[in-house]
């Protein structure tokens, strides 16, 4: 069988940790910062781990990064 292809969009946006969780950048910080609260901006720094149902979808896009 030929190799499966990885979704290019997924490999640019997500990383799989050693324990199998999926890391992603926080959403909601591209524009419109004036209307967001300072608490939201603080909490949205850095990266976050996806929930289990979302991680399952992303792992399907990246067959060799498990």
mmCIF file as gemmi writes it, N, C-alpha and C atoms, coordinates in Angstrom:
data_model
loop_
_atom_site.group_PDB
_atom_site.id
_atom_site.type_symbol
_atom_site.label_atom_id
_atom_site.label_alt_id
_atom_site.label_comp_id
_atom_site.label_asym_id
_atom_site.label_entity_id
_atom_site.label_seq_id
_atom_site.pdbx_PDB_ins_code
_atom_site.Cartn_x
_atom_site.Cartn_y
_atom_site.Cartn_z
_atom_site.occupancy
_atom_site.B_iso_or_equiv
_atom_site.pdbx_formal_charge
_atom_site.auth_seq_id
_atom_site.auth_asym_id
_atom_site.pdbx_PDB_model_num
ATOM 1 N N . UNK Axp A 1 ? 0.837 -1.193 0 1 0 ? 1 A 1
ATOM 2 C CA . UNK Axp A 1 ? 0 0 0 1 0 ? 1 A 1
ATOM 3 C C . UNK Axp A 1 ? 0.877 1.25 0 1 0 ? 1 A 1
ATOM 4 N N . UNK Axp A 2 ? 0.43 2.284 -0.714 1 0 ? 2 A 1
ATOM 5 C CA . UNK Axp A 2 ? 1.189 3.536 -0.667 1 0 ? 2 A 1
ATOM 6 C C . UNK Axp A 2 ? 1.011 4.221 0.685 1 0 ? 2 A 1
ATOM 7 N N . UNK Axp A 3 ? 1.915 5.144 0.947 1 0 ? 3 A 1
ATOM 8 C CA . UNK Axp A 3 ? 1.825 5.897 2.19 1 0 ? 3 A 1
ATOM 9 C C . UNK Axp A 3 ? 0.6 6.804 2.176 1 0 ? 3 A 1
ATOM 10 N N . UNK Axp A 4 ? 0.058 7.043 3.362 1 0 ? 4 A 1
ATOM 11 C CA . UNK Axp A 4 ? -1.048 7.986 3.489 1 0 ? 4 A 1
ATOM 12 C C . UNK Axp A 4 ? -0.485 9.397 3.536 1 0 ? 4 A 1
ATOM 13 N N . UNK Axp A 5 ? -1.263 10.354 3.067 1 0 ? 5 A 1
ATOM 14 C CA . UNK Axp A 5 ? -0.805 11.736 3.073 1 0 ? 5 A 1
ATOM 15 C C . UNK Axp A 5 ? -1.271 12.449 4.334 1 0 ? 5 A 1
ATOM 16 N N . UNK Axp A 6 ? -0.411 13.312 4.841 1 0 ? 6 A 1
ATOM 17 C CA . UNK Axp A 6 ? -0.751 14.179 5.96 1 0 ? 6 A 1
ATOM 18 C C . UNK Axp A 6 ? -1.373 15.456 5.413 1 0 ? 6 A 1
ATOM 19 N N . UNK Axp A 7 ? -2.435 15.922 6.07 1 0 ? 7 A 1
ATOM 20 C CA . UNK Axp A 7 ? -3.04 17.196 5.673 1 0 ? 7 A 1
ATOM 21 C C . UNK Axp A 7 ? -2.057 18.324 5.955 1 0 ? 7 A 1
ATOM 22 N N . UNK Axp A 8 ? -1.708 19.088 4.926 1 0 ? 8 A 1
ATOM 23 C CA . UNK Axp A 8 ? -0.725 20.155 5.099 1 0 ? 8 A 1
ATOM 24 C C . UNK Axp A 8 ? -1.189 21.202 6.099 1 0 ? 8 A 1
ATOM 25 N N . UNK Axp A 9 ? -2.493 21.49 6.101 1 0 ? 9 A 1
ATOM 26 C CA . UNK Axp A 9 ? -3.001 22.503 7.028 1 0 ? 9 A 1
ATOM 27 C C . UNK Axp A 9 ? -2.859 22.028 8.474 1 0 ? 9 A 1
ATOM 28 N N . UNK Axp A 10 ? -3.023 20.733 8.711 1 0 ? 10 A 1
ATOM 29 C CA . UNK Axp A 10 ? -2.943 20.213 10.076 1 0 ? 10 A 1
ATOM 30 C C . UNK Axp A 10 ? -1.512 20.209 10.58 1 0 ? 10 A 1
ATOM 31 N N . UNK Axp A 11 ? -0.556 19.839 9.717 1 0 ? 11 A 1
ATOM 32 C CA . UNK Axp A 11 ? 0.819 19.773 10.211 1 0 ? 11 A 1
ATOM 33 C C . UNK Axp A 11 ? 1.368 21.159 10.519 1 0 ? 11 A 1
ATOM 34 N N . UNK Axp A 12 ? 0.794 22.206 9.911 1 0 ? 12 A 1
ATOM 35 C CA . UNK Axp A 12 ? 1.237 23.57 10.206 1 0 ? 12 A 1
ATOM 36 C C . UNK Axp A 12 ? 0.627 24.108 11.497 1 0 ? 12 A 1
ATOM 37 N N . UNK Axp A 13 ? -0.52 23.586 11.898 1 0 ? 13 A 1
ATOM 38 C CA . UNK Axp A 13 ? -1.262 24.174 13.007 1 0 ? 13 A 1
ATOM 39 C C . UNK Axp A 13 ? -1.183 23.383 14.306 1 0 ? 13 A 1
ATOM 40 N N . UNK Axp A 14 ? -0.878 22.098 14.232 1 0 ? 14 A 1
ATOM 41 C CA . UNK Axp A 14 ? -0.948 21.248 15.414 1 0 ? 14 A 1
ATOM 42 C C . UNK Axp A 14 ? 0.343 20.477 15.626 1 0 ? 14 A 1
ATOM 43 N N . UNK Axp A 15 ? 0.616 20.154 16.902 1 0 ? 15 A 1
ATOM 44 C CA . UNK Axp A 15 ? 1.722 19.281 17.262 1 0 ? 15 A 1
ATOM 45 C C . UNK Axp A 15 ? 1.163 18.227 18.214 1 0 ? 15 A 1
ATOM 46 N N . UNK Axp A 16 ? 1.687 17.002 18.121 1 0 ? 16 A 1
ATOM 47 C CA . UNK Axp A 16 ? 1.274 15.936 19.023 1 0 ? 16 A 1
ATOM 48 C C . UNK Axp A 16 ? 2.352 15.768 20.084 1 0 ? 16 A 1
ATOM 49 N N . UNK Axp A 17 ? 1.95 15.788 21.351 1 0 ? 17 A 1
ATOM 50 C CA . UNK Axp A 17 ? 2.898 15.671 22.446 1 0 ? 17 A 1
ATOM 51 C C . UNK Axp A 17 ? 3.295 14.208 22.625 1 0 ? 17 A 1
ATOM 52 N N . UNK Axp A 18 ? 4.262 13.967 23.493 1 0 ? 18 A 1
ATOM 53 C CA . UNK Axp A 18 ? 4.745 12.608 23.729 1 0 ? 18 A 1
ATOM 54 C C . UNK Axp A 18 ? 3.656 11.734 24.338 1 0 ? 18 A 1
ATOM 55 N N . UNK Axp A 19 ? 2.748 12.335 25.107 1 0 ? 19 A 1
ATOM 56 C CA . UNK Axp A 19 ? 1.673 11.552 25.715 1 0 ? 19 A 1
ATOM 57 C C . UNK Axp A 19 ? 0.484 11.384 24.785 1 0 ? 19 A 1
ATOM 58 N N . UNK Axp A 20 ? 0.559 11.964 23.579 1 0 ? 20 A 1
ATOM 59 C CA . UNK Axp A 20 ? -0.504 11.775 22.603 1 0 ? 20 A 1
ATOM 60 C C . UNK Axp A 20 ? -1.525 12.878 22.55 1 0 ? 20 A 1
ATOM 61 N N . UNK Axp A 21 ? -1.366 13.906 23.372 1 0 ? 21 A 1
ATOM 62 C CA . UNK Axp A 21 ? -2.297 15.027 23.312 1 0 ? 21 A 1
ATOM 63 C C . UNK Axp A 21 ? -1.932 15.924 22.134 1 0 ? 21 A 1
ATOM 64 N N . UNK Axp A 22 ? -2.892 16.743 21.693 1 0 ? 22 A 1
ATOM 65 C CA . UNK Axp A 22 ? -2.671 17.617 20.544 1 0 ? 22 A 1
ATOM 66 C C . UNK Axp A 22 ? -2.593 19.055 21.026 1 0 ? 22 A 1
ATOM 67 N N . UNK Axp A 23 ? -1.466 19.709 20.712 1 0 ? 23 A 1
ATOM 68 C CA . UNK Axp A 23 ? -1.28 21.11 21.076 1 0 ? 23 A 1
ATOM 69 C C . UNK Axp A 23 ? -1.683 22.002 19.922 1 0 ? 23 A 1
ATOM 70 N N . UNK Axp A 24 ? -2.311 23.13 20.242 1 0 ? 24 A 1
ATOM 71 C CA . UNK Axp A 24 ? -2.714 24.088 19.217 1 0 ? 24 A 1
ATOM 72 C C . UNK Axp A 24 ? -2.618 25.488 19.784 1 0 ? 24 A 1
ATOM 73 N N . UNK Axp A 25 ? -2.497 26.468 18.905 1 0 ? 25 A 1
ATOM 74 C CA . UNK Axp A 25 ? -2.486 27.85 19.331 1 0 ? 25 A 1
ATOM 75 C C . UNK Axp A 25 ? -3.857 28.277 19.8 1 0 ? 25 A 1
ATOM 76 N N . UNK Axp A 26 ? -3.89 29.24 20.702 1 0 ? 26 A 1
ATOM 77 C CA . UNK Axp A 26 ? -5.153 29.732 21.213 1 0 ? 26 A 1
ATOM 78 C C . UNK Axp A 26 ? -5.893 30.496 20.12 1 0 ? 26 A 1
ATOM 79 N N . UNK Axp A 27 ? -7.2 30.33 20.067 1 0 ? 27 A 1
ATOM 80 C CA . UNK Axp A 27 ? -8.027 31.009 19.076 1 0 ? 27 A 1
ATOM 81 C C . UNK Axp A 27 ? -8.46 32.385 19.587 1 0 ? 27 A 1
ATOM 82 N N . UNK Axp A 28 ? -8.808 33.262 18.669 1 0 ? 28 A 1
ATOM 83 C CA . UNK Axp A 28 ? -9.426 34.527 19.035 1 0 ? 28 A 1
ATOM 84 C C . UNK Axp A 28 ? -8.48 35.677 19.244 1 0 ? 28 A 1
ATOM 85 N N . UNK Axp A 29 ? -7.24 35.594 18.757 1 0 ? 29 A 1
ATOM 86 C CA . UNK Axp A 29 ? -6.302 36.681 19.002 1 0 ? 29 A 1
ATOM 87 C C . UNK Axp A 29 ? -5.745 37.276 17.72 1 0 ? 29 A 1
ATOM 88 N N . UNK Axp A 30 ? -6.454 37.14 16.604 1 0 ? 30 A 1
ATOM 89 C CA . UNK Axp A 30 ? -5.964 37.686 15.341 1 0 ? 30 A 1
ATOM 90 C C . UNK Axp A 30 ? -6.285 39.174 15.198 1 0 ? 30 A 1
ATOM 91 N N . UNK Axp A 31 ? -7.459 39.555 15.639 1 0 ? 31 A 1
ATOM 92 C CA . UNK Axp A 31 ? -7.858 40.96 15.504 1 0 ? 31 A 1
ATOM 93 C C . UNK Axp A 31 ? -8.961 41.221 16.52 1 0 ? 31 A 1
ATOM 94 N N . UNK Axp A 32 ? -9.323 42.514 16.686 1 0 ? 32 A 1
ATOM 95 C CA . UNK Axp A 32 ? -10.404 42.857 17.601 1 0 ? 32 A 1
ATOM 96 C C . UNK Axp A 32 ? -10.017 42.801 19.06 1 0 ? 32 A 1
ATOM 97 N N . UNK Axp A 33 ? -8.75 43.15 19.37 1 0 ? 33 A 1
ATOM 98 C CA . UNK Axp A 33 ? -8.304 43.064 20.764 1 0 ? 33 A 1
ATOM 99 C C . UNK Axp A 33 ? -8.971 44.104 21.659 1 0 ? 33 A 1
ATOM 100 N N . UNK Axp A 34 ? -9.424 45.212 21.079 1 0 ? 34 A 1
ATOM 101 C CA . UNK Axp A 34 ? -9.998 46.28 21.897 1 0 ? 34 A 1
ATOM 102 C C . UNK Axp A 34 ? -11.269 45.808 22.596 1 0 ? 34 A 1
ATOM 103 N N . UNK Axp A 35 ? -12.052 45.008 21.918 1 0 ? 35 A 1
ATOM 104 C CA . UNK Axp A 35 ? -13.312 44.557 22.514 1 0 ? 35 A 1
ATOM 105 C C . UNK Axp A 35 ? -13.141 43.374 23.452 1 0 ? 35 A 1
ATOM 106 N N . UNK Axp A 36 ? -11.971 42.762 23.484 1 0 ? 36 A 1
ATOM 107 C CA . UNK Axp A 36 ? -11.745 41.625 24.357 1 0 ? 36 A 1
ATOM 108 C C . UNK Axp A 36 ? -11.313 42.102 25.752 1 0 ? 36 A 1
ATOM 109 N N . UNK Axp A 37 ? -11.639 41.322 26.756 1 0 ? 37 A 1
ATOM 110 C CA . UNK Axp A 37 ? -11.251 41.697 28.111 1 0 ? 37 A 1
ATOM 111 C C . UNK Axp A 37 ? -9.783 41.357 28.331 1 0 ? 37 A 1
ATOM 112 N N . UNK Axp A 38 ? -9.18 42.041 29.291 1 0 ? 38 A 1
ATOM 113 C CA . UNK Axp A 38 ? -7.78 41.749 29.629 1 0 ? 38 A 1
ATOM 114 C C . UNK Axp A 38 ? -7.62 40.322 30.134 1 0 ? 38 A 1
ATOM 115 N N . UNK Axp A 39 ? -8.615 39.817 30.839 1 0 ? 39 A 1
ATOM 116 C CA . UNK Axp A 39 ? -8.57 38.445 31.333 1 0 ? 39 A 1
ATOM 117 C C . UNK Axp A 39 ? -8.537 37.468 30.166 1 0 ? 39 A 1
ATOM 118 N N . UNK Axp A 40 ? -9.336 37.709 29.15 1 0 ? 40 A 1
ATOM 119 C CA . UNK Axp A 40 ? -9.328 36.824 27.976 1 0 ? 40 A 1
ATOM 120 C C . UNK Axp A 40 ? -7.963 36.833 27.301 1 0 ? 40 A 1
ATOM 121 N N . UNK Axp A 41 ? -7.385 38.02 27.137 1 0 ? 41 A 1
ATOM 122 C CA . UNK Axp A 41 ? -6.096 38.134 26.463 1 0 ? 41 A 1
ATOM 123 C C . UNK Axp A 41 ? -4.996 37.424 27.25 1 0 ? 41 A 1
ATOM 124 N N . UNK Axp A 42 ? -5.021 37.542 28.562 1 0 ? 42 A 1
ATOM 125 C CA . UNK Axp A 42 ? -4.043 36.842 29.398 1 0 ? 42 A 1
ATOM 126 C C . UNK Axp A 42 ? -4.203 35.335 29.252 1 0 ? 42 A 1
ATOM 127 N N . UNK Axp A 43 ? -5.432 34.87 29.336 1 0 ? 43 A 1
ATOM 128 C CA . UNK Axp A 43 ? -5.678 33.428 29.297 1 0 ? 43 A 1
ATOM 129 C C . UNK Axp A 43 ? -5.421 32.832 27.918 1 0 ? 43 A 1
ATOM 130 N N . UNK Axp A 44 ? -5.432 33.661 26.877 1 0 ? 44 A 1
ATOM 131 C CA . UNK Axp A 44 ? -5.284 33.153 25.514 1 0 ? 44 A 1
ATOM 132 C C . UNK Axp A 44 ? -3.843 33.212 25.025 1 0 ? 44 A 1
ATOM 133 N N . UNK Axp A 45 ? -2.878 33.435 25.919 1 0 ? 45 A 1
ATOM 134 C CA . UNK Axp A 45 ? -1.474 33.419 25.506 1 0 ? 45 A 1
ATOM 135 C C . UNK Axp A 45 ? -1.01 31.988 25.287 1 0 ? 45 A 1
ATOM 136 N N . UNK Axp A 46 ? 0.001 31.852 24.456 1 0 ? 46 A 1
ATOM 137 C CA . UNK Axp A 46 ? 0.649 30.558 24.304 1 0 ? 46 A 1
ATOM 138 C C . UNK Axp A 46 ? -0.212 29.535 23.58 1 0 ? 46 A 1
ATOM 139 N N . UNK Axp A 47 ? -0.108 28.287 24.015 1 0 ? 47 A 1
ATOM 140 C CA . UNK Axp A 47 ? -0.819 27.199 23.362 1 0 ? 47 A 1
ATOM 141 C C . UNK Axp A 47 ? -1.757 26.522 24.35 1 0 ? 47 A 1
ATOM 142 N N . UNK Axp A 48 ? -2.606 25.672 23.813 1 0 ? 48 A 1
ATOM 143 C CA . UNK Axp A 48 ? -3.532 24.903 24.63 1 0 ? 48 A 1
ATOM 144 C C . UNK Axp A 48 ? -3.603 23.49 24.08 1 0 ? 48 A 1
ATOM 145 N N . UNK Axp A 49 ? -4.153 22.577 24.864 1 0 ? 49 A 1
ATOM 146 C CA . UNK Axp A 49 ? -4.358 21.219 24.369 1 0 ? 49 A 1
ATOM 147 C C . UNK Axp A 49 ? -5.821 21.081 23.959 1 0 ? 49 A 1
ATOM 148 N N . UNK Axp A 50 ? -6.044 20.363 22.876 1 0 ? 50 A 1
ATOM 149 C CA . UNK Axp A 50 ? -7.394 20.177 22.365 1 0 ? 50 A 1
ATOM 150 C C . UNK Axp A 50 ? -8.151 19.164 23.209 1 0 ? 50 A 1
ATOM 151 N N . UNK Axp A 51 ? -9.474 19.288 23.199 1 0 ? 51 A 1
ATOM 152 C CA . UNK Axp A 51 ? -10.303 18.305 23.872 1 0 ? 51 A 1
ATOM 153 C C . UNK Axp A 51 ? -10.221 16.975 23.132 1 0 ? 51 A 1
ATOM 154 N N . UNK Axp A 52 ? -10.623 15.913 23.78 1 0 ? 52 A 1
ATOM 155 C CA . UNK Axp A 52 ? -10.49 14.571 23.202 1 0 ? 52 A 1
ATOM 156 C C . UNK Axp A 52 ? -11.23 14.42 21.869 1 0 ? 52 A 1
ATOM 157 N N . UNK Axp A 53 ? -12.476 14.912 21.723 1 0 ? 53 A 1
ATOM 158 C CA . UNK Axp A 53 ? -13.139 14.761 20.422 1 0 ? 53 A 1
ATOM 159 C C . UNK Axp A 53 ? -12.439 15.54 19.312 1 0 ? 53 A 1
ATOM 160 N N . UNK Axp A 54 ? -11.94 16.73 19.621 1 0 ? 54 A 1
ATOM 161 C CA . UNK Axp A 54 ? -11.229 17.519 18.609 1 0 ? 54 A 1
ATOM 162 C C . UNK Axp A 54 ? -9.893 16.872 18.26 1 0 ? 54 A 1
ATOM 163 N N . UNK Axp A 55 ? -9.204 16.349 19.278 1 0 ? 55 A 1
ATOM 164 C CA . UNK Axp A 55 ? -7.912 15.709 19.039 1 0 ? 55 A 1
ATOM 165 C C . UNK Axp A 55 ? -8.065 14.481 18.153 1 0 ? 55 A 1
ATOM 166 N N . UNK Axp A 56 ? -9.166 13.766 18.308 1 0 ? 56 A 1
ATOM 167 C CA . UNK Axp A 56 ? -9.406 12.578 17.488 1 0 ? 56 A 1
ATOM 168 C C . UNK Axp A 56 ? -9.523 12.954 16.016 1 0 ? 56 A 1
ATOM 169 N N . UNK Axp A 57 ? -10.18 14.063 15.726 1 0 ? 57 A 1
ATOM 170 C CA . UNK Axp A 57 ? -10.319 14.532 14.34 1 0 ? 57 A 1
ATOM 171 C C . UNK Axp A 57 ? -8.963 14.912 13.776 1 0 ? 57 A 1
ATOM 172 N N . UNK Axp A 58 ? -8.181 15.67 14.551 1 0 ? 58 A 1
ATOM 173 C CA . UNK Axp A 58 ? -6.878 16.139 14.078 1 0 ? 58 A 1
ATOM 174 C C . UNK Axp A 58 ? -5.936 14.97 13.844 1 0 ? 58 A 1
ATOM 175 N N . UNK Axp A 59 ? -5.975 13.963 14.718 1 0 ? 59 A 1
ATOM 176 C CA . UNK Axp A 59 ? -5.094 12.808 14.554 1 0 ? 59 A 1
ATOM 177 C C . UNK Axp A 59 ? -5.416 12.036 13.283 1 0 ? 59 A 1
ATOM 178 N N . UNK Axp A 60 ? -6.651 12.117 12.832 1 0 ? 60 A 1
ATOM 179 C CA . UNK Axp A 60 ? -7.01 11.489 11.567 1 0 ? 60 A 1
ATOM 180 C C . UNK Axp A 60 ? -6.363 12.187 10.384 1 0 ? 60 A 1
ATOM 181 N N . UNK Axp A 61 ? -6.074 13.466 10.535 1 0 ? 61 A 1
ATOM 182 C CA . UNK Axp A 61 ? -5.421 14.225 9.469 1 0 ? 61 A 1
ATOM 183 C C . UNK Axp A 61 ? -3.923 13.968 9.434 1 0 ? 61 A 1
ATOM 184 N N . UNK Axp A 62 ? -3.349 13.494 10.538 1 0 ? 62 A 1
ATOM 185 C CA . UNK Axp A 62 ? -1.909 13.282 10.633 1 0 ? 62 A 1
ATOM 186 C C . UNK Axp A 62 ? -1.64 11.825 10.993 1 0 ? 62 A 1
ATOM 187 N N . UNK Axp A 63 ? -1.668 10.912 10.023 1 0 ? 63 A 1
ATOM 188 C CA . UNK Axp A 63 ? -1.606 9.494 10.342 1 0 ? 63 A 1
ATOM 189 C C . UNK Axp A 63 ? -0.29 9.031 10.937 1 0 ? 63 A 1
ATOM 190 N N . UNK Axp A 64 ? 0.81 9.743 10.722 1 0 ? 64 A 1
ATOM 191 C CA . UNK Axp A 64 ? 2.116 9.267 11.194 1 0 ? 64 A 1
ATOM 192 C C . UNK Axp A 64 ? 2.619 10.018 12.422 1 0 ? 64 A 1
ATOM 193 N N . UNK Axp A 65 ? 1.824 10.93 12.977 1 0 ? 65 A 1
ATOM 194 C CA . UNK Axp A 65 ? 2.227 11.706 14.152 1 0 ? 65 A 1
ATOM 195 C C . UNK Axp A 65 ? 1.416 11.257 15.349 1 0 ? 65 A 1
ATOM 196 N N . UNK Axp A 66 ? 1.526 10.004 15.732 1 0 ? 66 A 1
ATOM 197 C CA . UNK Axp A 66 ? 0.752 9.535 16.871 1 0 ? 66 A 1
ATOM 198 C C . UNK Axp A 66 ? 1.669 9.243 17.964 1 0 ? 66 A 1
